[in-house]
């Protein structure tokens, strides 16, 4: 089949979306399996969180580098390399016989994800014409990104219950192998022709800075927010990111050209909003899981099944939002999605220690699903709107990095908020269920505040004119596809 055929283009999207789904899935699929992993591999309670953190740390730290490498070395090539690395690390993780072995494998998984994820989004951008066609493609992409976390919890519960924790990692292997075999048949090779200079100083500086920042955030609850470790690493991370900016202004072929891509006002605004919506989303999944299992008494499998309505709701909402972005523009859809998400989180803040799934989880989940579906699709469309072909990998890396940093930041802050309240209530003599519920209530309220701030920032920073012109051109069918190298 020709990679330029219309049918094949949508098959290529299915392949790319499936790969992205596995990447998003793996950030959450191990959560339900952690108790089994800890028992089998003799993890200490303090070290068990690094099964999740090792993946998030390397993924978030290397995304920007992965996006730029895709632009320079070839987007299909980096996608395939990332897939193979991800599958190999998954196999190694499932075969792990020690805690150190598993954490190392999860870190390599994160590196594979950081290579394939921005390359995949960049390929979607260059394959589909900006406008209605790309909006439909991004509807599929948004459904995958938004529902992956919920499906990860469900699948993790099922595999752990029926097959063993190893299968939450083994499940990636056949998917990665099949996707890597299909990629040369279905995907264009696309790269920046004539550009081969690589900014090593910038790459080392920004990767080290982002990795240290994510590490400081994910370990802040254990080390303490005012600890020497958190403050020291945070200061070093900020210094490295500042040094990166200085280096880039002086480089002939910079990793991130300043002002470059940031000359597009919407790109700046959308990445700020992405940090905030990811902060609210990551924490929502985390605290809902704890509430269902530790307060309502759900098993891991029951908690996973309880996420099905949320996952289906996000998929339906994301599919519908593609048409809304074409009709109204990405800005009003994004702001509406963020506000609806905030309302859903406020509803979650009303959970009760003697509550029920239907009243306390199901209905607010369905509302939040609508908001997240709208927000994710419009955010992804805006993140690559108006971007030149040679910068699509960079734009894809930026939006992915913003989401990962936001998720780490949100979880760190809201876990601190929840734990502080839990300790205070428990000290007053209340039961553990009541203490946890009140802690989670506070966390949901702060998460709602983050979503509202995201809506405000999107209103201020995202260009209404660019959003309106995008919708008008999409309706007329005047936007051209980005060029690709066969």
Wavefront OBJ file of the C-alpha trace (Angstrom):
o trace
v 0.000 0.000 0.000
v 1.131 3.506 -0.697
v 1.790 5.584 2.404
v 0.097 8.497 0.685
v -3.279 6.760 0.240
v -6.175 8.124 2.289
v -7.059 4.724 3.786
v -3.470 4.064 4.719
v -3.208 7.453 6.399
v -5.944 6.523 8.851
v -4.370 3.104 9.394
v -1.145 4.948 10.206
v -3.048 7.065 12.733
v -4.391 3.892 14.355
v -0.821 2.592 14.659
v 0.499 5.846 16.141
v -2.457 6.163 18.528
v -2.005 2.561 19.703
v 1.656 3.264 20.499
v 0.753 6.463 22.358
v -1.965 4.593 24.238
v 0.628 2.139 25.585
v 2.893 5.038 26.638
v 0.081 6.747 28.590
v -1.132 3.401 29.923
v 2.257 2.581 31.417
v 2.257 5.635 33.662
v -0.741 4.168 35.540
v -0.946 0.420 34.822
v 1.576 -0.526 37.518
v -0.224 1.414 40.283
v -2.692 -1.366 41.077
v 0.102 -3.974 40.908
v 2.406 -2.199 43.395
v 1.446 -4.286 46.461
v 2.149 -7.534 44.563
v 5.407 -6.152 43.143
v 6.533 -5.021 46.593
v 5.857 -8.438 48.117
v 7.543 -10.451 45.329
v 10.659 -8.299 44.914
v 11.016 -7.258 48.558
v 10.666 -3.512 48.054
v 10.676 -1.309 51.128
v 7.576 0.906 51.394
v 9.682 4.026 50.770
v 11.261 2.594 47.604
v 8.085 1.169 46.061
v 7.030 4.541 44.599
v 10.118 4.458 42.359
v 8.488 1.781 40.217
v 6.282 4.666 39.013
v 8.715 7.554 39.519
v 11.595 6.017 37.514
v 9.364 5.920 34.429
v 7.966 9.429 34.921
v 11.387 10.913 35.705
v 13.169 9.731 32.544
v 10.083 10.220 30.360
v 9.669 13.844 31.451
v 13.390 14.610 31.357
v 14.077 13.357 27.824
v 10.891 14.400 25.976
v 12.225 17.689 24.638
v 15.385 15.994 23.405
v 13.322 13.202 21.848
v 11.167 15.687 19.938
v 14.170 17.522 18.500
v 15.950 14.272 17.578
v 12.817 13.262 15.641
v 12.997 16.501 13.613
v 16.696 16.013 12.825
v 17.161 12.251 12.455
v 13.763 11.215 11.127
v 10.404 10.951 12.858
v 9.630 7.404 11.705
v 13.144 6.270 12.639
v 12.874 7.653 16.188
v 9.376 6.208 16.527
v 10.652 2.710 15.675
v 13.754 3.024 17.878
v 11.558 4.181 20.761
v 9.133 1.282 20.246
v 11.894 -1.343 20.228
v 13.536 0.152 23.323
v 10.176 0.357 25.108
v 9.281 -3.267 24.291
v 12.737 -4.563 25.304
v 12.607 -2.690 28.621
v 9.089 -4.028 29.258
v 10.314 -7.583 28.734
v 13.279 -6.968 31.051
v 10.986 -5.475 33.694
v 8.620 -8.437 33.623
v 11.595 -10.781 34.098
v 13.000 -8.742 37.014
v 14.115 -10.671 40.071
v 15.179 -7.705 42.217
v 13.971 -4.213 43.063
v 16.955 -2.523 41.412
v 16.480 -4.496 38.206
v 12.811 -3.484 37.905
v 13.458 0.215 38.628
v 16.252 0.271 36.010
v 13.945 -1.358 33.442
v 11.218 1.190 34.173
v 13.742 4.006 33.613
v 14.679 2.568 30.193
v 10.965 2.263 29.419
v 10.699 5.985 30.114
v 13.521 6.691 27.664
v 11.803 4.641 24.959
v 8.561 6.510 25.611
v 10.364 9.871 25.414
v 11.660 8.958 21.944
v 8.463 7.521 20.472
v 5.801 9.835 21.935
v 6.847 13.204 20.399
v 7.801 11.439 17.166
v 4.301 9.911 16.978
v 2.482 13.229 17.532
v 4.829 14.920 15.059
v 3.996 12.273 12.424
v 0.277 12.874 12.946
v 0.904 16.591 12.430
v 2.782 16.163 9.138
v 0.390 13.504 7.782
v -2.890 15.372 8.213
v -3.871 18.723 6.764
v -4.240 21.470 9.346
v -7.929 22.120 9.843
v -10.896 19.745 9.856
v -8.883 16.653 8.868
v -6.224 17.187 11.522
v -8.895 18.041 14.106
v -10.513 14.641 13.493
v -7.128 12.949 13.868
v -6.515 14.874 17.071
v -9.925 13.742 18.310
v -8.636 10.177 18.128
v -5.332 11.248 19.721
v -7.099 13.087 22.539
v -9.350 10.111 23.259
v -6.275 7.908 23.559
v -4.348 10.339 25.777
v -7.311 11.126 28.013
v -8.542 7.567 28.523
v -5.165 5.849 28.839
v -4.837 6.548 32.542
v -8.270 5.139 33.360
v -7.819 2.064 31.163
v -4.383 1.535 32.723
v -5.924 1.163 36.176
v -8.571 -1.238 34.819
v -6.099 -3.349 32.835
v -3.605 -3.331 35.697
v -6.240 -4.686 38.055
v -7.325 -7.417 35.631
v -3.798 -8.581 34.780
v -2.618 -8.518 38.402
v -5.672 -10.452 39.562
v -5.706 -13.065 36.805
v -2.145 -13.418 35.489
v 0.334 -11.832 37.903
v 2.023 -8.442 38.112
v 4.636 -9.381 35.474
v 1.955 -9.157 32.802
v 1.391 -5.440 33.325
v 4.816 -5.192 31.644
v 4.742 -8.215 29.327
v 1.570 -6.886 27.652
v 3.667 -4.140 25.990
v 6.012 -6.563 24.223
v 3.763 -7.964 21.450
v 2.216 -4.527 20.871
v 5.660 -2.941 20.492
v 6.940 -5.665 18.148
v 3.868 -5.578 15.871
v 3.871 -1.766 15.756
v 7.595 -1.658 14.895
v 7.040 -4.173 12.058
v 4.084 -2.219 10.628
v 5.704 1.224 10.902
v 7.869 1.019 7.717
v 4.800 0.022 5.663
v 2.376 2.605 7.024
v 4.452 5.662 7.905
v 6.309 8.318 5.951
v 9.867 9.100 6.832
v 9.870 12.788 7.651
v 12.779 14.940 8.776
v 14.322 18.378 8.426
v 16.314 18.072 5.203
v 19.727 19.696 5.169
v 19.848 20.241 8.945
v 22.303 17.941 10.717
v 23.914 20.103 13.402
v 23.126 18.919 16.899
v 23.217 21.164 19.935
v 24.979 18.891 22.450
v 25.435 21.592 25.118
v 21.757 22.513 24.981
v 20.656 18.869 24.982
v 22.711 17.976 28.062
v 21.658 21.126 29.945
v 17.895 20.919 29.366
v 17.725 17.136 29.892
v 19.619 17.423 33.182
v 17.511 20.424 34.251
v 14.160 18.789 33.490
v 15.201 15.461 35.045
v 16.334 17.156 38.262
v 13.129 19.217 38.375
v 10.902 16.132 37.997
v 12.994 14.258 40.592
v 12.717 17.120 43.086
v 8.939 17.210 42.593
v 8.196 13.474 42.773
v 10.368 13.017 45.879
v 9.265 16.241 47.629
v 6.695 14.486 49.837
v 9.260 12.034 51.177
v 12.155 14.479 51.500
v 10.026 17.451 52.644
v 9.196 20.592 50.699
v 11.552 22.731 52.789
v 14.322 20.102 52.897
v 17.835 20.764 51.659
v 17.325 18.113 48.975
v 14.138 19.620 47.516
v 15.288 23.236 47.659
v 18.815 22.419 46.495
v 17.789 20.251 43.564
v 15.068 22.734 42.624
v 17.591 25.572 42.579
v 20.046 23.552 40.468
v 17.247 22.609 38.043
v 16.182 26.247 37.629
v 19.842 27.275 37.122
v 20.305 24.610 34.431
v 17.114 25.658 32.619
v 18.256 29.303 32.762
v 21.683 28.256 31.438
v 19.916 26.388 28.642
v 18.157 29.599 27.599
v 21.491 31.470 27.486
v 23.141 28.661 25.488
v 20.290 28.541 22.970
v 20.478 32.281 22.271
v 24.119 31.824 21.233
v 23.899 28.579 19.263
v 23.953 28.574 15.477
v 21.677 25.502 15.359
v 19.903 25.492 18.753
v 17.852 22.637 20.164
v 15.082 25.165 20.905
v 15.330 28.350 18.854
v 14.440 31.390 21.015
v 12.197 33.225 20.419
v 11.587 30.772 17.556
v 8.526 28.652 18.224
v 7.530 30.898 21.155
v 6.881 33.722 18.712
v 3.496 31.981 18.371
v 1.607 33.346 21.370
v -0.766 30.389 21.440
v 2.110 27.916 21.875
v 3.172 29.637 25.100
v -0.391 29.826 26.415
v -1.267 26.258 25.560
v 1.814 24.843 27.300
v 1.049 26.825 30.465
v -2.508 25.455 30.389
v -1.172 21.940 29.764
v 0.858 22.062 32.980
v -2.265 22.950 34.970
v -4.702 20.497 33.368
v -2.170 17.661 33.775
v -1.693 18.625 37.430
v -5.446 18.303 38.005
v -5.830 15.111 35.934
v -2.953 13.050 37.387
v -4.048 13.800 40.941
v -7.691 13.032 40.150
v -6.873 9.458 39.095
v -4.575 9.020 42.102
v -7.057 10.125 44.767
v -10.098 8.425 43.216
v -8.171 5.132 43.318
v -7.231 5.616 46.974
v -10.792 6.612 47.923
v -12.362 3.576 46.249
v -9.883 1.052 47.697
v -9.089 2.522 51.136
v -12.463 4.057 52.031
v -15.131 2.266 49.989
v -13.288 -1.060 50.315
v -13.036 -1.939 46.608
v -10.610 -4.632 45.469
v -8.002 -3.753 42.831
v -10.143 -5.351 40.119
v -13.336 -3.612 41.297
v -11.515 -0.254 41.341
v -10.298 -0.877 37.803
v -13.784 -1.748 36.549
v -15.153 1.355 38.280
v -13.048 3.467 35.901
v -14.823 2.161 32.785
v -17.486 4.930 32.666
v -14.776 7.591 32.981
v -12.710 6.044 30.172
v -15.724 5.651 27.865
v -16.865 9.192 28.680
v -13.496 10.650 27.727
v -13.445 8.706 24.441
v -16.959 9.886 23.486
v -16.278 13.471 24.515
v -12.944 13.572 22.680
v -14.576 12.256 19.518
v -17.267 14.946 19.644
v -14.807 17.736 20.442
v -13.037 17.448 17.063
v -16.135 18.848 15.343
v -16.529 21.525 18.015
v -12.940 22.709 17.459
v -13.601 22.953 13.719
v -16.806 24.912 14.312
v -15.860 27.202 17.190
v -12.049 27.172 17.313
v -9.732 25.565 19.850
v -9.810 28.360 22.461
v -13.501 28.305 23.523
v -13.516 24.485 23.523
v -10.379 24.388 25.702
v -11.677 26.955 28.203
v -15.061 25.193 28.395
v -13.353 21.837 28.962
v -11.217 23.228 31.775
v -14.212 24.815 33.513
v -16.250 21.592 33.269
v -13.280 19.627 34.649
v -13.061 22.063 37.558
v -16.775 21.583 38.320
v -16.274 17.802 38.257
v -13.405 18.118 40.749
v -15.518 20.330 43.039
v -18.181 17.609 42.919
v -15.514 15.031 43.847
v -14.620 17.189 46.852
v -18.032 16.278 48.315
v -17.103 12.596 48.801
v -18.195 11.020 52.073
v -16.565 8.429 54.327
v -19.907 6.562 54.283
v -20.476 7.282 50.601
v -21.249 5.086 47.626
v -19.768 4.562 44.175
v -22.798 5.899 42.291
v -23.217 9.116 44.272
v -19.583 9.925 45.045
v -17.635 8.571 42.050
v -19.778 7.726 39.029
v -21.604 11.015 38.404
v -18.664 13.377 38.995
v -16.535 11.006 36.852
v -18.919 11.410 33.921
v -18.841 15.207 34.230
v -15.045 15.286 34.494
v -14.857 12.978 31.450
v -16.686 15.539 29.315
v -14.320 18.283 30.441
v -11.173 16.244 29.916
v -12.213 15.072 26.444
v -12.850 18.668 25.350
v -9.644 19.953 26.940
v -7.259 17.307 25.628
v -8.298 17.485 21.983
v -8.407 21.293 21.781
v -5.105 21.532 23.670
v -3.366 19.130 21.274
v -4.772 20.871 18.184
v -3.602 24.254 19.470
v -0.167 22.894 20.461
v 0.759 22.210 16.825
v -1.413 24.831 15.098
v 0.564 27.243 12.934
v 3.830 25.383 13.593
v 6.235 24.985 10.654
v 6.963 21.420 9.507
v 10.577 21.560 10.703
v 9.392 22.385 14.248
v 6.634 19.777 14.660
v 8.835 17.426 16.706
v 9.840 20.305 18.951
v 6.208 21.396 19.433
v 5.211 17.795 20.196
v 8.045 17.465 22.705
v 7.029 20.725 24.382
v 3.379 19.778 24.939
v 4.348 16.314 26.217
v 6.958 17.843 28.538
v 4.431 20.341 29.896
v 2.009 17.533 30.681
v 4.642 15.424 32.450
v 5.974 18.345 34.497
v 2.387 19.318 35.351
v 1.521 15.790 36.426
v 4.569 15.503 38.681
v 3.993 18.977 40.148
v 0.268 18.426 40.721
v 0.692 15.052 42.388
v 3.469 16.358 44.651
v 1.470 19.410 45.749
v -1.873 17.689 46.191
v -0.394 14.688 48.019
v 1.103 17.188 50.477
v -2.273 18.933 50.845
v -4.068 15.618 51.415
v -1.493 14.163 53.817
v -1.401 17.313 55.924
v -5.179 17.235 56.389
v -5.201 13.483 57.016
v -2.619 13.859 59.797
v -4.544 16.729 61.422
v -7.889 14.908 61.362
v -6.377 11.600 62.535
v -4.690 13.422 65.443
v -8.124 14.656 66.585
v -9.278 11.082 67.112
v -11.310 10.578 63.921
v -11.304 7.229 62.144
v -8.799 6.564 59.348
v -11.607 6.508 56.749
v -12.848 9.952 57.850
v -9.309 11.350 57.941
v -8.495 10.098 54.447
v -11.791 11.343 53.050
v -11.260 14.859 54.374
v -7.697 14.857 53.026
v -8.906 13.804 49.597
v -11.646 16.473 49.699
v -9.011 19.179 50.133
v -6.889 17.743 47.357
v -9.835 17.716 44.921
v -10.624 21.359 45.763
v -7.044 22.454 45.095
v -7.104 20.433 41.854
v -10.278 22.285 40.842
v -8.461 25.552 41.539
v -5.639 24.452 39.220
v -8.129 23.726 36.433
v -9.730 27.170 36.915
v -6.310 28.863 36.786
v -5.657 26.896 33.585
v -8.906 28.243 32.111
v -7.946 31.802 33.093
v -4.451 31.447 31.601
v -5.885 30.008 28.387
v -8.335 32.918 28.179
v -5.513 35.446 28.583
v -2.659 33.829 26.644
v -4.211 31.789 23.829
v -4.919 33.982 20.815
v -8.640 34.386 20.099
v -7.811 35.584 16.603
v -5.682 32.518 15.819
v -8.423 30.258 17.192
v -11.108 31.998 15.141
v -9.038 32.014 11.950
v -8.210 28.339 12.417
v -11.939 27.496 12.642
v -12.882 29.659 9.658
v -10.139 28.205 7.472
v -10.966 24.652 8.585
v -14.610 25.130 7.647
v -13.572 26.411 4.204
v -11.041 23.603 3.804
v -8.251 26.053 2.993
v -5.532 24.760 5.316
v -2.830 22.786 3.579
v -1.162 19.611 4.775
v 2.374 19.937 6.053
v 5.057 18.690 3.704
v 6.488 15.244 4.343
v 9.529 13.457 2.934
v 8.640 10.057 1.501
l 1 2 3 4 5 6 7 8 9 10 11 12 13 14 15 16 17 18 19 20 21 22 23 24 25 26 27 28 29 30 31 32 33 34 35 36 37 38 39 40 41 42 43 44 45 46 47 48 49 50 51 52 53 54 55 56 57 58 59 60 61 62 63 64 65 66 67 68 69 70 71 72 73 74 75 76 77 78 79 80 81 82 83 84 85 86 87 88 89 90 91 92 93 94 95 96 97 98 99 100 101 102 103 104 105 106 107 108 109 110 111 112 113 114 115 116 117 118 119 120 121 122 123 124 125 126 127 128 129 130 131 132 133 134 135 136 137 138 139 140 141 142 143 144 145 146 147 148 149 150 151 152 153 154 155 156 157 158 159 160 161 162 163 164 165 166 167 168 169 170 171 172 173 174 175 176 177 178 179 180 181 182 183 184 185 186 187 188 189 190 191 192 193 194 195 196 197 198 199 200 201 202 203 204 205 206 207 208 209 210 211 212 213 214 215 216 217 218 219 220 221 222 223 224 225 226 227 228 229 230 231 232 233 234 235 236 237 238 239 240 241 242 243 244 245 246 247 248 249 250 251 252 253 254 255 256 257 258 259 260 261 262 263 264 265 266 267 268 269 270 271 272 273 274 275 276 277 278 279 280 281 282 283 284 285 286 287 288 289 290 291 292 293 294 295 296 297 298 299 300 301 302 303 304 305 306 307 308 309 310 311 312 313 314 315 316 317 318 319 320 321 322 323 324 325 326 327 328 329 330 331 332 333 334 335 336 337 338 339 340 341 342 343 344 345 346 347 348 349 350 351 352 353 354 355 356 357 358 359 360 361 362 363 364 365 366 367 368 369 370 371 372 373 374 375 376 377 378 379 380 381 382 383 384 385 386 387 388 389 390 391 392 393 394 395 396 397 398 399 400 401 402 403 404 405 406 407 408 409 410 411 412 413 414 415 416 417 418 419 420 421 422 423 424 425 426 427 428 429 430 431 432 433 434 435 436 437 438 439 440 441 442 443 444 445 446 447 448 449 450 451 452 453 454 455 456 457 458 459 460 461 462 463 464 465 466 467 468 469 470 471 472 473 474 475 476 477 478 479 480 481 482 483 484 485 486
